[in-house]
Amino acid sequence: MAVIYTLLVLILAVFVAGFILLVMGAINFDFSNSEIPPGVNEPVKLRIIHVILICRAVVGKILENIGICSRVSFVRYMQSRKTLGRDPKLCIKNLCFDKVPVRIYQPKVPSASQSRGVLFFHGGGWVFGSLETHEKLCRSIAKESESVVVSVGYRLAPEHKYPAAYEDCLNATIHFMKNIKHYAVDPACVIVCGDSAGGNLAAAVSQTLAGRSDLPKLRAQILIYPGLQALDFNLPSHQQNQAVPLLFREHAAFYMLQYLNGDASNLEEVLEGSHIPIDIKLNYRKWVSPDNIPEKFKVRGYKPHVLLDCTTEVYETVKRFCEPNLCPLLAEDAIVQQLPESFILTCEYDVLRDDGLLYKKRLEDNGVPVTWYHLEDGFHGIINSFSNDWLSFSSGKRGLDNIV
């Protein structure tokens, strides 16, 4: 019996030691391939969050390898574990809008007049994120802006590929607009808002609704470091911030492919720019080009990228990247001209910074009023870390205050 017990202890010790070595190896590898520039807000906190995310991913991979669950499922489970209690200032309800799960945050103290309504689409690369991951953010927006916030729990990739997430967000928004009287919201004050992938979805929904005469016109769109195109992953911000947490350049392209078709086999072609034919890229160069980025954003180590052509086989798998519902930066001027007043938040140390800058220019060129707020010391994902206990970021709170 003692021998068996000793063997079990040894096996457990070997397993734990192997696990620790595996995690430490992953952390060291990720450290050597990551960079936190000197100008980043509170770099030590960012490094700690980065380590936590690495550990979570490694554990998920181990569980996947031994057949317990997939890495994606584990990360989603860990993201959704933390639940908040009741809020004395809000009435919070879980409902379904046209079969789409939503969570509604209504201030308990009624407004003297009708409230504004905010449709919120969470970030997470269309693969992660949920009603829970953005709970604090939605509560804060509802209370600080005295708005009715509707957080939309759209379907995630790779199980549900494009256009599932877009359709869920669009259908939930239309349902809310058609039933707006039930929430004491002013039909003239409905806003779509989202961060990262959610910013992509907010931009796509806003474009789709721009020409609708049977619904109230959206009052505004709020786009928080949105990802808006997949034609060029070699813009200045992609090069400068390719290894800055919390979103690496490679991950940004990977998530786009997961959302598109659940298959990342063409990742290398997408990263090097050999996934779209040159003639098509030239056609969109008036909108997606480093030439449209202000010079001050190119001084930090940008090198012009040579245009590469692609094979027919590769293009066939990713040609829907040219659809505005997936890449809103590619919408025609006739659509962009009809868009509502816009707020765009960008971060200096974010691979997606230039997507926001390019869309800002497109909106302004088409006469759409734009309020732009740039976090000089910010990184991708910082807004959702505005109230993360001792890992909070003052820059994130500053960005949120401007959104509100």
N, C-alpha and C positions, 0 to 999 in steps of 0.2 A: 504494500500500500504506500509506504514511504517513498519507494522507488518511483511509482506512478506519479505521486504528488510532485516529486522533484523534477520528473520529466515535464510535467505540465507547466511548472514554474519556469523551467528553462525555455520551453517552447514559447510561452507568453513573453518572457524576457527578450527572446530573439525577435519575436514579432514586433514588440514595442520598439526595440532598438532599430529594427529595419524601418519601421514606420517613421521614427524620428529622423533617421538618416535620409529617407526618401523626401520627407518634408523639407529638411534643411538643404538637401541638394536642390530641390525645386526653388527654394527661396534664394539660395546663392546664385542659381542660374538666372532667375528672374531679376535679381539685383544687378548682375553683370550686364543684363540686357535692358535695364531701365535707367532712366535719368530724371532727376528732379532738379530743374534749373534753379539758380540762385534767387530768381525773382518770384518763385512760387510762394504763395501765402502759407505760413506755418508748415514748413517742409517736414519736420519731425512727425507731426500728426499725419500728414499724407503718407509718409513711409510706413507708419504703424498700420493704417487702414489697408495699405497695399499688402503688407505681410498677412493680415487677417484674411484678405480675399484670396491670396495664394494658398494659404493653409486650407481654406474651405474648398477650393478647387481640387487640391491634391487629395484630400479625404474623399471627395466625391469620385475622383478617378479610381481610387483604391476600391471603393464600394462597387463601382461599375465593373472593375476587373474580377472581383470575386462573386459577381452575379447578384448582389443584393438590390441595387437600384442604379439607374443611370446617373451620371455626373450632373446632368441638367436638372433632374428631379431632386437630387440632394441639395443643390444650390438653391433651387426654388423653395424647398422645404425650410432651409435655414433662413432665407430671406423673410419668410412669412411667419416665423415662430413668434416674433415679438408683437403682442397685441396691446393696444392702449385701452384704458378704462373709459368710463363715461366722461363726457366733457360738460361741465355745468353751464357753458355758454352756447352749446350746440345741440340740436336735435339731429341724430345720425341714424339713417335708415339704409338697409340693404334691399334693393329692389332689382327688377329686370326691366329694361327698356327694349322692347322688340327682341326678346330672348337674350339680350346682352346684360350681364351682371353690372350693376352700378351701385355706388355708395353715395348717398346724398347728405350733404352737410348744410343745415339751415340754422342761422342764428336764432336763438330762442327769443331774444328781444326783437319784436317786430319793427321793421323800418317805418318811418313816418309816411313814406311813399313806397312804390313797388321797388323790389330789390333788383340788382343785376344778377345775371346767371352766368356761371363759368363752367364750361365743359372741360374737364381736365383729363388729358391722356398721358399716362405715366411713361417714363423711359425704361431702358433695360435692353436695348438692342433688338426689340421685337421677340427676344428669346426669354428674357428674365423680366422682373418687375411685376407688381401686382397692386391691388387696392391697398394691401398692408404696407408695402415698401414706401408708399407715398402718403401714408395716413397723416403723419405729422405735418407735412407740407400742405396738404389740402385743408386740414383743420386750421392752420395758421392763415392761409389765404382767406378762408371763409370768415374767420373772426376779425382779422385786421382790415379787410376791405368791406366787411359787412355784406357779403355776397352769398348767394346760394351756389354751392360748388357741387358739381356732379362728376365724380371720379368714375371713369369707364374701365371695366375689367375685360378688355378685349382678348381674343384668342391669341395664343403665342405660337411662334415657330420653334422648331421645325415641324411640329405636328400639324400646325395650321399655317400653310404658306400664303404668300401674297395672292390675292388681295384680302384675306380674312381679317386682319387687324384693321385695315382701312375701312372695310365694309362695316365692321362692328362699330367703329367710332362714328362713321357717317350715319348709320341707322339709329344709334343712341342719340345723336344730336338732333336728327329729324324728329324722333319720338318726343324728345324734350320740348322742341319748338311747337309741336302740334298740341302738346298738353300743358303748355306753359302756365295757364291760368291756375292750375292746381298748386303751383309753387310760389304764387304771388310775385312773379318775376316780370319785369317790364320787357315786352317783346322787342323793344328797340335797344335793349342793353344786354344782349347775349354775346358772350365772348368764348372763343376756343383757345385753349392753352395747353402746352405740353413741353416736356423737357427731353432733349436728345431724340430718341426714336419717337417719343410722343410729340416733339416739335415737328417732326416729319409728318406725322398723322394730322396734326392740327393744320399745317399748311395745306395738305391735300384735301382735307374736309372743307377748309375755307375756299379753296379754288372751286370745288365741286358745287358749293352752295352759292357761289358768286352770281351765277346766271339764273338762279331759281326765283321765279316771280310768285310762287304759291306759298313761300315761307318768308318770315321776317328777315331782313338783311342783317347779317352779323355786324355787331358794333365794332369788334376789334379781334385781332389775333395776337397771341403772346407766344413767341417762339424762343425757348430757352436752349441755348447751344444746340440748334437743330442739325440733323444730318439730312441734306436735301438733294444730294446727287451721288452717282456712282460711276460717272464717266472718267473722273480724274482723281486718283489718290496720290498725286504727286504735286499738289498745290503747295505753296509756301508753308502753310500750317501743318500739312502732312509730313513734310520733310523736317521742319523744326521741332515738332512735338511727337515724332513717331514713337518714342519710347517713354513718354511722360505718363505716369498713372493719372487717372484711373482708366484711360482708354488709349491703348496702343493703336497705331495705324493699322497693323495687321488684324487686330480684333475688329476695328471698324469695318473693314472689308469683309471679314468673316461673317459678321452679323448681317450685313447686307445680303450676302449669299444665302444665309440660313433663312432669312425672310423671303427671298426671291423663290428659292426652290428646295431648300433644305439640304443643299449639296455644296460643299466647299471645295470640290475637286479643281475648280478653276481659280483658286485663290491667287496663285502666283501670277497668272495672266492679268487678273484684275489689279494687283499691286503694281505690276510693271507697265500697265496701260495697253496691253495687247489683247484686250477683250472686245473692243469696239473698233469697227473699220475707220480708217483715217478720214474718209469722206464724210462720215456721220459726225465724227469729232469736230471736224472743221465747220460743219453746219451749225454746231452748238457752241463754237468757240466765241461767238459774240456774247455768250452768257457765262460759259464755264472756261475761264482763262485767267492765268496769273496777271495778265495785262489789266484786268479789272480790279485787282487788289491794290490798295494804296501802297506807295513805295515804302512807307515807314514800317510796313509789316514784312518786308522782304530782306531787311538788313541782317537778320539773325540767321545767317548760314543757308540761304536759299540758292539753289542752282537750277536753271531752266532744264526742263525734261524733254528729251527727244521724243517726237511722236512715233509710235510704233503701230504697225498694222496688225491685223488678226486673221485667224483662219475662220472659214465659214462655220466649222463645227463648234468652235468656242462661242462665236457670236450667236448662234442659234440657241445656246443654253442661257445666255444672259441678255438677249435683245430687249426684254421687257424693262431693262434699266432705262430705256428711253421713254417710258410711259410716265407722264407727270403725276399720276396717282401714286407712283412709287418714288419718283424723283421730282418733286415739285419745282425745282429750279428750272426745269425744262418746259414749263408751261408757256403757251403762246402769249404774246403781249395783250391780245384781246381779252384774255382771262385775267392776267395780272392787273390790268387797268381797272377791273371791277372789284378788286380786293379791298377789304376794310382797313381802317387805320391799324398800324402794326407796331408792336414792340418787339425788338430783337435784343437778346442778351448774348454776348459772346465772351469768351475767356481767352486771354493771351496764350496760355499754355495748354491749348486744346487742339487736337488734330482736326476737329470740326469747325474751328474758328472761321476759316475762309468760306465755308458754306454759308454761314450767317452773313459775312461781309458781301458775298456775291449777291445774295438775295436782297440785302439792304439796297444795293445799287440798282437791282432790277426794279424793285418797288418804287424807289425814288425817281428813276428814269421814266416810270409810267404814271407819275403824279400821285402816288399813294403816300400819305403822311406816315413817316417812320420815326419812332423814338428808339434810339440805339443806346444801350448801356454796355460798356466794355469793362470787364474786370481785369485790370492790368496785372494783378497777382493771382488770378483765378485759374482753375484747372477744370477739366470735364467732370461733371457730377457734383460740383461744390455746393450747388443750391440745396440739394437734398441732404447736405451735411450741416445745415444751418443750426440744427438743434440736436446734436448727437452727443449730448452730455459732455464729457471731458475731451471728446474728439470733435467738438464744434469748431467752425471756422468763422471768424469775424467777417471775412470777405463774403462768405455765403449769406450771412445775415444782411449784409449791405446790398447784395444783389436781390435778395427777397424783398427788402424794403422798397426797392425801386420797382419791382414787379407789382407789388401791392399799390 
